[in-house]
Amino acid sequence: MNTASAPAAGSGAPPDSGRSQDVETIGLVGLAHGTSHFFHLLLPPLFPLLAAEHGFSYAELGLLVTVFFVISGVGQALAGFVVDRVGAWPVLMGAMGSFALAAVAAAGAQDYAGFMLAAALAGVGNAPFHPADFSILNQRVSPSRLGHAFSVHGISGNLGWAAAPLVIAGVAAATGSWRWSMLVCALWACAVAALLWWRSAALRPKPPSVVRSAPTGTPAAPQQTAPASALDFLRLPSVWVCFSFFFWSTCSLAAVQSFLGPAMGRLYEEPLGWLALMITGYMVASAVGMVMGGFVVKSSPRLERNIALAMGMSAALLVLAGSGWLPALLSGLLVALAGLGTGLAGPSRDMLIRKAAPPGATGRVYGTVYSGLDVGFAVAAPVFGWLLDHGGSSSLFVGAALALCLGVASATWVGKRLHQAPPLATGSAS
């Protein structure tokens, strides 16, 4: 007990130094995460322009998304092992470099193969973010602030998604060429990399002597038995059900993120600018939901119940918005409210995964579980693109809602298992 408090007492640091250090770490991780989500949408905002300029079908454009997320998903599972071995900060620096190269490749692309290369490079850059981010947050942030740290992490991702269509379309409109927007994206990745380099001390693990103890009443850290081998965590059923949760919820997100604009355009014949604004509204509302979700985690310990209520509401709103029965403006508002629901579920989701992770395997668990996000995007994008090619605008919304409901079922299974039994140990998972 004395070793934990001695450094603070003798260092002469101000009483709020722990808080300021947490804020800096959370802010830097959030900026990096927001950048990774921005690069999820490096190409999708250009889909209408690329379809007109090159004659690509929406199924072909959806395949670009698949390439991004297949590479990201495989890389994410592997990146968890790298993060646990060498640390998160150097991995993040390499990821930012890959993003910059992806944007440059897109700016110079002249055919489908060029856009494939850009998607692949962006996928490599995206791969390490979740295992790296959550390793940093779990290692450096006080347990009492972890719920809000996860909330900010989710918010930043949604803000990255919200910013991408506006920045890319805005620069393209201002310059008369979408290629300039790609170069702006490359410069942004370089600027973020420079900041992470400058403030690297806030992203590296703390020495054991300064790791703070969790105050009474804060969320407890995972208590699973440490894995006997690097792959023992794969025997935990909860890890794979959490993976399935990400898969299904991301299938829904893929429909909204990549094809909501074209689908709503066919239903209501609104201009492209209005449709891009509606997608941004969904992402901004989801970010607001993330803020609220951070408080929900602290007040409601039944994480699976929080997820079920929020995502069930979102599913119902998506079906109603895509029915074609309502005016375009009201449908757009319902889509935004659906984003609020998915955002509310975010912090509860991340805390649920934390409870399922054995100590010493944080990077590996988050890497494996979050690869479900990449697999969901990879599978769903061409499927929903095919639906649009064959006139299934309303069925796109129904499919997105159904995927959310399947995600709720996965989260409910994990939550009930954690409540019914003592914390899972890897040694008993056979």
Secondary structure, DSSP 8 states (H G I E B T S, - for coil): -HHHHHHHHHS---TTHHHHHHHHHHHHHHHHHHHHHHHHTSSGGGHHHHHHHH---HHHHHHHHHHHHHHHHHHHHHHHHHHHHH-HHHHHHHHHHHHHHHHHHHHH--SHHHHHHHHHHHHHHHTTHHHHHHHHHHHHS-GGGHHHHHHHHHHHHHHHHHHHHHHHHHHHHHHS-HHHHHHHHHHHHHHHHHHHHHTGGGTS---GGG-----TTS---------SSTTGGGG-HHHHHHHHHHHHHHHHHHHHHHHHHHHHHHHH---HHHHHHHHHHHHHHHHHHHHHHHHHHHH---HHHHHHHHHHHHHHHHHHHTTS-S-HHHHHHHHHHHHHHHHHHHHHHHHHHHHH--TT-HHHHHHHHHHHHHHHHHHHHHHHHHHHHTT-HHHHHHHHHHHHHHHHHHHHHHHHHHHHSS---GGG--
